[in-house]
Amino acid sequence: MFSSQQLIKATAAASAGGGGVGGAIDLYKFLRQVSSSVATRGVTSSAAEATATTTTTNTTTAIPKQSSQASSSEFNFSDSVSHNSPLPAHGCCSSESELKSESAHDVNISKQFVRNLLQQRSQDIQRFIHTQRNVDSAKSTSHLNHQQQQQTTKFAMSSLAAEPLQAEISSSDGSNNSTAATGTDGTSCHEAVSSPDKKPCFNTGLADILQFMELIGNLKHTKRTGWVLRDVNDCESISGHMYRMSMLTFLLDGSEGLNQIRCMELALVHDLAESLVGDITPFCGVSKDEKRAMELKAMEDICKLIEPRGKRIMELFEEYENAQSAESRFVKDLDRLDMVMQAFEYEKRDNCLLKHQEFFDSTEGKFNHPFVKKLVNEIYEQRDLLAKAKGATPPPAIVVPRMELTTPTNLTNGHGSSS
């Protein structure tokens, strides 16, 4: 048999190791309790030895021997429980027999408890092994299914990337095994490839798509000219301006009679030409005619990169510039709203209230939508309260140059416009 110290060390190591199996911690606590009880009983036996009468000479002679056994790290676990049981103050033969019987009973209970814990530990180990096998089997099956799915959808990562490859494969081997994608005009990509008069779903190369992405990326880093001219530190980019406008379309709930998705699309497209020509303001010395022509040419070049789907972007750009639809007029209100809100934010951030008054003056009286007007009025009220609290005064008025329009034109089907 193992000694109690050996059992305690073994169970302590098992509980510290974790292993995911129950029972070891309970066994460790039990053995520590038994060991503590043994030490307590040894102290009681020593006190009984000091006070025992001469008639218990044989008993007191045995106690030191038993105590020395208790202090040994190699004593038998069952013997330690029986030998170190507390003795009565007036020991006799009958009480010693009862003590031995009680100790034997304690040993049996201890053995049964340990046996149950070990049995439970064995069951937990078997259950853990069985669970791991099931997990490994599930992982293997999932990996096999994933590989099969990858082989099946090799060319279906996205519709934009897949369609040129499918058209290429179809035109090279003449087979029509794969499902044909459908174009915006109802024809399939394969029909469009075979017909010289029809454009495929996506007839530009991947390099053109990357160039389209790069042009859009320019908007992330191009600062808005108005703030640059006023030396605003860390000013917004063009894409940041368009993003907040797009998010504001979520305020629409349908009761206004406006198409929320179309408003979002208009907001995302309205300054796209600035990725090539930049943000042209009245201070740049460019007339409206020149500005429209430059932006139109830029939009044509951008949309060609993703033809025929670029046609949709061009239609949205023309709708915004013409400002004839309710959605385009609402988005124009959002354009002005974002500008005055941004001016107010910079005044608060840089502690220069009323400094950017020119941006408020340039939009005054130009808002149309009732809800947007309420938001603008709230900005004015908050701005006035802060200015009065800090004693701020507006700077001298700045005269904004007018961008003259020499020839009134309408931006329809790729021609110039006015707004």
VMD Tcl script that draws the C-alpha trace (Angstrom):
set ca {
  {0.00 0.00 0.00}
  {1.00 3.63 -0.51}
  {1.66 5.94 2.38}
  {-0.70 8.88 3.00}
  {2.03 11.37 2.07}
  {2.51 9.62 -1.28}
  {-1.24 9.63 -1.93}
  {-1.47 13.32 -1.02}
  {1.39 14.22 -3.39}
  {-0.13 12.14 -6.20}
  {-3.57 13.66 -5.88}
  {-2.14 17.17 -5.56}
  {-0.25 16.68 -8.83}
  {-3.42 15.35 -10.51}
  {-5.53 18.28 -9.37}
  {-2.87 20.81 -10.40}
  {-2.51 19.19 -13.84}
  {-6.14 19.87 -14.75}
  {-6.67 17.01 -17.19}
  {-10.40 17.64 -17.48}
  {-11.31 14.63 -15.24}
  {-13.24 14.93 -11.97}
  {-12.51 13.12 -8.69}
  {-8.85 14.00 -8.18}
  {-9.57 17.24 -6.35}
  {-12.06 15.56 -4.02}
  {-9.55 12.78 -3.18}
  {-6.85 15.32 -2.49}
  {-9.07 17.26 -0.07}
  {-10.09 14.04 1.72}
  {-6.50 12.86 2.22}
  {-5.45 16.27 3.49}
  {-8.31 16.12 6.03}
  {-7.27 12.61 7.15}
  {-3.64 13.72 7.49}
  {-4.72 16.71 9.61}
  {-6.84 14.41 11.76}
  {-3.88 12.10 12.26}
  {-1.71 14.96 13.47}
  {-4.42 16.09 15.89}
  {-4.78 12.63 17.28}
  {-1.04 12.38 17.86}
  {-1.17 15.53 20.01}
  {-4.10 14.14 22.01}
  {-2.23 10.87 22.58}
  {0.80 12.76 23.92}
  {-1.38 14.64 26.40}
  {-2.99 11.38 27.52}
  {0.46 9.86 28.05}
  {1.51 12.69 30.40}
  {-1.56 12.32 32.63}
  {-2.00 8.53 32.57}
  {-1.68 6.55 35.80}
  {0.86 3.78 36.44}
  {-1.79 1.20 35.64}
  {-1.59 2.27 31.99}
  {2.18 1.81 31.73}
  {1.88 -0.61 28.82}
  {-0.39 1.74 26.93}
  {1.80 4.83 27.43}
  {4.82 2.80 26.40}
  {3.12 2.08 23.07}
  {2.12 5.66 22.36}
  {5.59 7.10 21.67}
  {6.22 4.27 19.31}
  {3.01 4.99 17.48}
  {3.76 8.72 17.46}
  {7.12 8.10 15.89}
  {5.40 6.02 13.27}
  {2.99 8.89 12.60}
  {5.90 11.26 11.99}
  {7.45 8.94 9.43}
  {6.73 9.78 5.79}
  {6.62 6.09 4.84}
  {4.06 4.65 7.31}
  {1.17 2.56 6.06}
  {-2.00 4.57 5.44}
  {-4.39 2.06 7.06}
  {-2.08 1.51 10.05}
  {-1.78 5.25 10.65}
  {-5.52 5.63 10.91}
  {-5.83 2.79 13.48}
  {-2.72 3.49 15.61}
  {-3.26 7.22 15.96}
  {-6.88 7.18 17.08}
  {-7.44 9.27 20.25}
  {-7.09 7.31 23.54}
  {-9.40 7.84 26.48}
  {-8.04 9.61 29.57}
  {-8.33 6.41 31.60}
  {-7.25 3.73 29.18}
  {-8.07 0.06 29.74}
  {-8.15 -3.10 27.73}
  {-11.84 -2.83 26.83}
  {-11.51 0.76 25.61}
  {-8.47 -0.15 23.57}
  {-10.45 -2.89 21.85}
  {-13.24 -0.47 21.08}
  {-10.68 1.99 19.76}
  {-9.21 -0.60 17.44}
  {-12.68 -1.57 16.23}
  {-13.53 2.06 15.54}
  {-10.24 2.57 13.75}
  {-10.86 -0.48 11.59}
  {-14.29 0.87 10.74}
  {-12.75 4.24 9.77}
  {-10.24 2.47 7.55}
  {-13.00 0.56 5.75}
  {-14.94 3.77 5.16}
  {-11.78 5.48 3.87}
  {-10.99 2.62 1.53}
  {-14.54 2.59 0.19}
  {-14.43 6.37 -0.37}
  {-11.12 6.14 -2.20}
  {-12.41 3.21 -4.26}
  {-15.47 5.21 -5.32}
  {-13.36 8.21 -6.29}
  {-11.02 6.07 -8.36}
  {-13.97 4.40 -10.07}
  {-15.47 7.79 -10.88}
  {-12.11 8.98 -12.22}
  {-11.89 5.95 -14.49}
  {-15.40 6.60 -15.84}
  {-14.57 10.25 -16.48}
  {-11.43 9.29 -18.37}
  {-13.37 6.87 -20.57}
  {-16.02 9.52 -21.23}
  {-13.35 12.11 -22.12}
  {-11.67 9.73 -24.58}
  {-15.00 8.92 -26.21}
  {-15.84 12.63 -26.56}
  {-12.46 13.41 -28.14}
  {-12.97 10.66 -30.70}
  {-16.34 12.13 -31.67}
  {-14.83 15.63 -31.99}
  {-11.97 14.37 -34.15}
  {-14.41 12.49 -36.35}
  {-16.60 15.59 -36.77}
  {-13.57 17.73 -37.66}
  {-12.46 15.23 -40.27}
  {-15.92 15.17 -41.86}
  {-16.15 18.97 -41.85}
  {-12.73 19.32 -43.50}
  {-13.70 16.85 -46.23}
  {-16.96 18.71 -46.91}
  {-15.07 22.03 -47.04}
  {-12.65 20.65 -49.63}
  {-15.50 19.36 -51.76}
  {-17.26 22.72 -51.54}
  {-14.10 24.56 -52.58}
  {-13.78 22.35 -55.66}
  {-17.45 22.85 -56.55}
  {-17.39 26.67 -56.15}
  {-13.92 27.31 -57.49}
  {-15.05 30.20 -59.69}
  {-17.87 31.51 -57.49}
  {-16.03 33.74 -55.00}
  {-18.10 36.72 -56.14}
  {-20.30 37.49 -59.09}
  {-17.94 40.18 -60.34}
  {-14.85 37.97 -60.32}
  {-16.65 34.81 -61.43}
  {-18.44 35.98 -64.53}
  {-15.39 36.92 -66.65}
  {-13.86 33.54 -65.85}
  {-17.04 31.68 -66.74}
  {-17.34 33.60 -70.00}
  {-13.69 32.85 -70.74}
  {-14.13 29.13 -70.11}
  {-17.29 28.99 -72.21}
  {-15.70 30.80 -75.13}
  {-12.52 28.72 -75.05}
  {-13.96 25.18 -74.95}
  {-17.45 25.87 -76.34}
  {-19.16 24.02 -73.47}
  {-22.25 25.25 -71.65}
  {-22.09 23.04 -68.57}
  {-21.96 25.84 -66.00}
  {-25.00 27.94 -65.16}
  {-25.04 31.18 -67.15}
  {-25.22 34.43 -65.18}
  {-27.91 36.85 -66.17}
  {-27.18 40.43 -67.23}
  {-29.10 43.58 -66.46}
  {-30.95 43.36 -69.80}
  {-32.13 39.78 -69.21}
  {-29.47 38.08 -71.34}
  {-26.92 35.64 -70.01}
  {-23.19 36.27 -70.00}
  {-22.68 33.49 -72.53}
  {-25.29 34.96 -74.86}
  {-23.68 38.37 -74.52}
  {-20.25 36.97 -75.39}
  {-21.55 35.22 -78.50}
  {-23.51 38.27 -79.67}
  {-21.43 41.23 -80.94}
  {-24.30 43.68 -80.28}
  {-24.68 42.87 -76.56}
  {-22.37 43.54 -73.66}
  {-21.60 40.77 -71.16}
  {-22.48 41.07 -67.47}
  {-18.99 42.23 -66.75}
  {-16.79 42.80 -69.76}
  {-13.76 44.52 -68.22}
  {-10.68 42.85 -66.83}
  {-9.66 42.44 -63.24}
  {-7.00 45.12 -63.70}
  {-9.78 47.62 -64.50}
  {-11.59 46.64 -61.31}
  {-8.44 47.26 -59.31}
  {-8.06 50.66 -60.95}
  {-11.68 51.42 -60.04}
  {-10.90 50.49 -56.43}
  {-7.82 52.68 -56.46}
  {-9.78 55.70 -57.67}
  {-12.36 55.23 -54.93}
  {-9.46 54.91 -52.50}
  {-8.34 58.39 -53.49}
  {-11.48 59.75 -51.83}
  {-10.34 58.28 -48.51}
  {-7.23 60.46 -48.51}
  {-8.27 63.61 -50.41}
  {-9.14 66.45 -48.02}
  {-12.10 68.72 -48.64}
  {-10.78 71.93 -50.20}
  {-12.87 74.35 -48.14}
  {-11.25 73.22 -44.88}
  {-7.78 73.14 -46.39}
  {-8.12 76.76 -47.54}
  {-9.07 77.76 -43.97}
  {-6.11 75.90 -42.46}
  {-8.26 73.47 -40.49}
  {-6.05 70.81 -38.92}
  {-6.90 67.15 -39.46}
  {-9.86 68.00 -41.66}
  {-12.28 65.51 -43.17}
  {-11.81 63.59 -46.40}
  {-14.26 63.45 -49.30}
  {-15.25 59.88 -48.48}
  {-15.87 60.83 -44.85}
  {-18.27 63.52 -46.03}
  {-20.14 61.11 -48.30}
  {-20.27 58.41 -45.64}
  {-22.07 60.60 -43.11}
  {-24.50 61.73 -45.78}
  {-25.23 58.09 -46.61}
  {-25.80 57.23 -42.95}
  {-28.25 60.11 -42.60}
  {-30.53 58.44 -45.16}
  {-31.35 55.86 -42.48}
  {-33.40 58.60 -40.79}
  {-36.00 58.15 -43.50}
  {-38.89 55.90 -42.51}
  {-40.96 55.94 -45.71}
  {-43.49 58.50 -44.53}
  {-41.69 61.26 -46.46}
  {-42.42 59.65 -49.82}
  {-38.70 59.24 -50.53}
  {-36.87 56.11 -51.66}
  {-34.31 55.56 -48.90}
  {-32.10 53.19 -50.93}
  {-31.99 55.59 -53.86}
  {-31.09 58.46 -51.54}
  {-28.23 56.38 -50.13}
  {-26.98 55.57 -53.64}
  {-27.07 59.24 -54.64}
  {-25.10 60.20 -51.53}
  {-22.45 57.59 -52.29}
  {-22.04 58.68 -55.91}
  {-22.48 62.47 -55.89}
  {-18.78 63.36 -55.31}
  {-17.23 60.33 -57.02}
  {-15.76 62.47 -59.84}
  {-13.60 64.25 -57.26}
  {-11.43 61.14 -57.07}
  {-9.93 62.39 -60.36}
  {-10.51 66.16 -60.52}
  {-10.41 66.96 -56.80}
  {-12.80 69.08 -54.74}
  {-13.38 72.21 -56.85}
  {-14.72 75.20 -54.92}
  {-15.59 78.76 -56.00}
  {-12.14 79.84 -54.75}
  {-10.40 77.61 -57.32}
  {-11.04 79.97 -60.24}
  {-12.97 77.41 -62.28}
  {-16.29 78.27 -63.89}
  {-19.35 76.10 -63.54}
  {-19.12 75.05 -67.17}
  {-15.54 73.93 -66.75}
  {-16.32 72.18 -63.49}
  {-19.24 70.26 -65.02}
  {-17.19 69.27 -68.05}
  {-14.28 68.07 -65.91}
  {-16.52 66.07 -63.60}
  {-18.47 64.57 -66.49}
  {-15.30 63.39 -68.21}
  {-14.05 61.96 -64.94}
  {-17.30 60.05 -64.39}
  {-17.18 58.63 -67.91}
  {-13.63 57.37 -67.33}
  {-14.56 55.87 -63.96}
  {-17.71 54.15 -65.19}
  {-15.91 52.61 -68.17}
  {-13.81 50.59 -65.74}
  {-16.83 48.57 -64.62}
  {-19.01 48.55 -67.73}
  {-21.85 47.82 -68.21}
  {-22.59 48.28 -64.50}
  {-21.00 51.70 -64.56}
  {-24.10 52.86 -66.39}
  {-26.01 52.72 -63.13}
  {-23.48 54.99 -61.43}
  {-23.64 57.49 -64.29}
  {-27.44 57.61 -64.07}
  {-27.26 58.40 -60.35}
  {-24.66 61.12 -60.95}
  {-26.81 62.76 -63.63}
  {-29.89 62.60 -61.39}
  {-28.05 64.35 -58.55}
  {-26.61 67.05 -60.81}
  {-29.95 67.78 -62.49}
  {-31.69 68.03 -59.08}
  {-35.10 67.25 -60.58}
  {-36.18 64.30 -58.41}
  {-37.29 64.57 -54.80}
  {-34.51 62.20 -53.77}
  {-31.80 64.29 -55.42}
  {-33.05 67.49 -53.76}
  {-33.13 65.75 -50.37}
  {-29.55 64.51 -50.82}
  {-28.47 68.03 -51.78}
  {-29.94 69.18 -48.46}
  {-27.88 66.48 -46.71}
  {-24.78 67.77 -48.52}
  {-25.28 71.25 -47.10}
  {-26.35 69.93 -43.69}
  {-23.17 67.90 -43.34}
  {-21.07 70.96 -44.21}
  {-22.59 73.26 -41.56}
  {-22.47 70.47 -38.99}
  {-18.80 69.91 -39.79}
  {-18.09 73.64 -39.46}
  {-19.77 73.66 -36.03}
  {-17.74 70.62 -34.95}
  {-14.45 72.27 -35.94}
  {-15.40 75.47 -34.08}
  {-16.02 73.47 -30.90}
  {-12.97 71.26 -31.31}
  {-10.55 74.13 -32.01}
  {-12.20 76.53 -29.54}
  {-12.90 79.10 -32.26}
  {-16.64 79.61 -32.15}
  {-18.14 81.58 -35.09}
  {-14.85 81.39 -37.01}
  {-16.39 79.40 -39.86}
  {-19.38 81.67 -40.33}
  {-18.84 81.75 -44.11}
  {-19.98 78.13 -44.39}
  {-23.23 79.01 -42.66}
  {-23.73 82.09 -44.82}
  {-23.21 80.15 -48.06}
  {-26.05 77.75 -47.22}
  {-28.53 80.12 -45.58}
  {-32.01 79.90 -47.08}
  {-31.10 76.99 -49.36}
  {-32.55 74.10 -47.34}
  {-35.83 72.64 -48.56}
  {-36.75 69.50 -46.64}
  {-38.66 70.23 -43.40}
  {-36.78 67.70 -41.30}
  {-33.40 68.95 -42.51}
  {-34.48 72.50 -41.68}
  {-35.22 71.43 -38.10}
  {-31.75 69.94 -37.77}
  {-30.13 73.09 -39.15}
  {-32.10 75.28 -36.73}
  {-30.94 73.09 -33.83}
  {-27.32 73.56 -34.92}
  {-27.84 77.34 -35.03}
  {-29.38 77.41 -31.55}
  {-26.61 75.35 -29.95}
  {-23.97 77.41 -31.71}
  {-25.48 80.71 -30.55}
  {-25.71 79.53 -26.93}
  {-22.06 78.48 -26.87}
  {-20.95 81.70 -28.55}
  {-22.80 83.84 -26.00}
  {-21.44 81.80 -23.09}
  {-17.88 82.34 -24.27}
  {-18.34 85.86 -25.58}
  {-17.38 84.92 -29.13}
  {-17.90 87.36 -31.97}
  {-18.14 86.46 -35.68}
  {-15.19 87.37 -37.92}
  {-15.53 89.80 -40.83}
  {-17.68 88.46 -43.64}
  {-15.86 86.67 -46.44}
  {-16.97 87.31 -50.00}
  {-17.37 84.01 -51.85}
  {-16.64 84.26 -55.59}
  {-19.47 83.26 -57.89}
  {-18.90 80.41 -60.31}
  {-20.43 81.90 -63.44}
  {-22.30 79.60 -65.80}
  {-21.70 80.85 -69.34}
  {-24.08 78.52 -71.17}
  {-27.09 76.97 -69.39}
  {-27.12 73.31 -70.27}
  {-28.71 70.16 -68.95}
  {-26.74 67.08 -67.95}
  {-28.63 64.41 -69.86}
  {-27.14 61.46 -71.73}
  {-23.59 62.61 -71.17}
  {-23.90 66.37 -71.66}
  {-23.21 69.37 -69.41}
  {-25.63 70.65 -66.77}
  {-26.47 73.32 -64.23}
  {-28.01 73.04 -60.77}
}
mol new
graphics top color blue
foreach p $ca { graphics top sphere $p radius 0.5 }
foreach p [lrange $ca 0 end-1] q [lrange $ca 1 end] { graphics top cylinder $p $q radius 0.2 }
display resetview
